[in-house]
Amino acid sequence: MSMLQTLIAGVDEAGRGPLAGPVVAAAVILDPARPIIGLGDSKVISEKRRASLALQIRHCAWVGVGIAEPEEIDRLNILQATMTAMARAVRNLPRLPGHVLVDGNRVPEGLPCPAEAIIKGDASEAAIGAASIIAKTVRDGLMLHAALRFPGYGFEAHKGYPSAIHRNALIALGPCPIHRFSYAPVRAALEKRQA
């Protein structure tokens, strides 16, 4: 079997549910000779541990990241934007994998190699768990920058998810350029301000 066939990339995303910010996907090819302990679903790993694992992953594995911005989410819908970000992540890998494992029940179109979807794959496949951690840490970092550009929304705390603080700020301030205008709470806040 050639080296190309042995490379398996795990793919996952972060940020489908928020009202603001991009959806971020990551693709990770782990090196079997450099195992990383503690990989898994980023949502059940502490922020501090995620940051530590993300550094290890970037040091020991091949990583690709793909992003779909809010305007793309509004234009395509969140599912298609997520699939687009995932395909970009695979294409942004420094090496072409022989096979791709995608978290969830769908495989993006146009991948350069065979792929399969694995439900809850971030908990069962180390490469998908690694991708989950990279996607989450990249997206969180982007939202911390957004908090500086658009103060008052609390992005540093909720990362764009629809918390009570975020919903209240949305009503008080109206949407900002990184909000997803196709999402009902954002549309409602905009309509309220225009009324």
Solvent accessible surface area in square Angstrom, and as a share of the most:
residue,aa,sasa,rsa
1,M,189,0.84
2,S,61,0.39
3,M,109,0.49
4,L,89,0.45
5,Q,111,0.49
6,T,67,0.39
7,L,10,0.05
8,I,79,0.40
9,A,0,0.00
10,G,0,0.00
11,V,0,0.00
12,D,6,0.03
13,E,39,0.17
14,A,13,0.10
15,G,3,0.03
16,R,94,0.34
17,G,42,0.41
18,P,0,0.00
19,L,5,0.03
20,A,0,0.00
21,G,0,0.00
22,P,10,0.07
23,V,0,0.00
24,V,0,0.00
25,A,0,0.00
26,A,0,0.00
27,A,0,0.00
28,V,0,0.00
29,I,1,0.00
30,L,43,0.21
31,D,48,0.25
32,P,128,0.80
33,A,87,0.68
34,R,104,0.38
35,P,104,0.66
36,I,20,0.10
37,I,139,0.71
38,G,42,0.41
39,L,36,0.18
40,G,12,0.12
41,D,24,0.13
42,S,5,0.03
43,K,155,0.66
44,V,122,0.70
45,I,23,0.12
46,S,70,0.45
47,E,108,0.48
48,K,175,0.74
49,R,97,0.35
50,R,21,0.08
51,A,53,0.41
52,S,47,0.30
53,L,0,0.00
54,A,9,0.07
55,L,131,0.65
56,Q,67,0.30
57,I,0,0.00
58,R,121,0.44
59,H,133,0.59
60,C,26,0.15
61,A,16,0.12
62,W,78,0.27
63,V,27,0.15
64,G,3,0.02
65,V,37,0.21
66,G,3,0.02
67,I,52,0.27
68,A,0,0.00
69,E,76,0.34
70,P,5,0.03
71,E,109,0.49
72,E,22,0.10
73,I,0,0.00
74,D,46,0.24
75,R,167,0.61
76,L,59,0.29
77,N,80,0.41
78,I,40,0.20
79,L,40,0.20
80,Q,83,0.37
81,A,0,0.00
82,T,0,0.00
83,M,24,0.11
84,T,37,0.21
85,A,0,0.00
86,M,4,0.02
87,A,6,0.05
88,R,73,0.27
89,A,0,0.00
90,V,3,0.02
91,R,136,0.49
92,N,89,0.46
93,L,15,0.07
94,P,85,0.53
95,R,93,0.34
96,L,82,0.41
97,P,2,0.01
98,G,18,0.17
99,H,50,0.22
100,V,0,0.00
101,L,17,0.09
102,V,0,0.00
103,D,28,0.15
104,G,24,0.23
105,N,112,0.57
106,R,128,0.47
107,V,58,0.34
108,P,6,0.04
109,E,160,0.72
110,G,65,0.63
111,L,28,0.14
112,P,63,0.39
113,C,21,0.13
114,P,90,0.56
115,A,29,0.23
116,E,81,0.36
117,A,37,0.29
118,I,38,0.19
119,I,124,0.63
120,K,153,0.65
121,G,0,0.00
122,D,12,0.06
123,A,78,0.61
124,S,80,0.52
125,E,61,0.27
126,A,57,0.44
127,A,11,0.08
128,I,0,0.00
129,G,0,0.00
130,A,0,0.00
131,A,0,0.00
132,S,5,0.03
133,I,0,0.00
134,I,0,0.00
135,A,0,0.00
136,K,35,0.15
137,T,34,0.20
138,V,31,0.18
139,R,3,0.01
140,D,13,0.07
141,G,28,0.27
142,L,65,0.32
143,M,1,0.00
144,L,80,0.40
145,H,118,0.53
146,A,4,0.03
147,A,12,0.09
148,L,145,0.72
149,R,155,0.56
150,F,34,0.14
151,P,100,0.63
152,G,56,0.54
153,Y,14,0.05
154,G,15,0.14
155,F,0,0.00
156,E,92,0.41
157,A,75,0.58
158,H,21,0.09
159,K,24,0.10
160,G,0,0.00
161,Y,85,0.32
162,P,50,0.31
163,S,40,0.26
164,A,73,0.56
165,I,115,0.58
166,H,0,0.00
167,R,104,0.38
168,N,98,0.50
169,A,11,0.09
170,L,3,0.01
171,I,87,0.44
172,A,69,0.54
173,L,85,0.42
174,G,2,0.02
175,P,26,0.16
176,C,10,0.06
177,P,98,0.61
178,I,22,0.11
179,H,1,0.00
180,R,0,0.00
181,F,74,0.31
182,S,49,0.31
183,Y,39,0.15
184,A,61,0.47
185,P,36,0.23
186,V,0,0.00
187,R,108,0.39
188,A,57,0.44
189,A,4,0.03
190,L,55,0.27
191,E,105,0.47
192,K,133,0.56
193,R,132,0.48
194,Q,131,0.58
195,A,120,0.93
